[in-house]
Amino acid sequence: SMIALDLRVLRPQPGASSSNAVLVCGAASDAEQHELYLELCDSVRGSEQWIELSKSSCAGAARPLPLCVWQHPHTRQTNARAKPRLVLDWAHGLAQRTAASLRAAGEAAELAEAIDVAKYDSLVSLLYAEGATLPPHVDRGLPGAGLALSLGASAAFDFGGARLELHSGDALFADFSRVRHAVLATHPLASAPAWWRALPGGGGGG
């Protein structure tokens, strides 16, 4: 039988958007995280972004740098040579399990439905240096629920006024077009799992 998911439903602060979200703690095992990350790297190896990243280590970057982009939700642009199928299939599988778990618990029915019907057919992956942030924003125009998966070092994240610590392998399902969110800080490499710390260049290299 499948291991039960560790779910935490996030309800908006009073006066904030009406949209709930769900944090799935440890959604991907260390082995899965490593496999998913390697697929992102393999799908863009040799691309303009890849060459940029390998030339300039993102070590000092205050803002995240793009890694793999597949059918960008706003522009439909792609930099991947091939569809990152493993990542998208994993997202679909997690979405089905998360929706089923929410329904079984009688929680957040509207959110469960949104997670279930979302397409998960586009992907944007970003690399953050230690200390890097992403200013508060709303992803206007995105349809329905989306999924954010954290890989590597931990990060402090603000979602609609709720502060979360996101660890490698944590996944957040939310309507990112309705709730203001931000990356407050990317923590040091020591907070990352062993597979990430062992990458060439000490984390994030390919």
Secondary structure, 3 states (H helix, E strand, C coil): CCCCCEEEEECCCCCCCCCCEEEEECCCCHHHHHHHHHHHHHHHCCCHHHHHHHHCCHHHCCCCEEEEEECCCCCCCCCCCCCCHHHHHHHHHHHHHHHHHHHHCCCCHHHHHHHHHCCCCCEEEEECCCCCCEEEECCCCCCCCEEEECCCCCEEEEECCEEEEECCCCEEEECCCCCCEEEEEECCHHHCCHHHHCCCCCCCCC
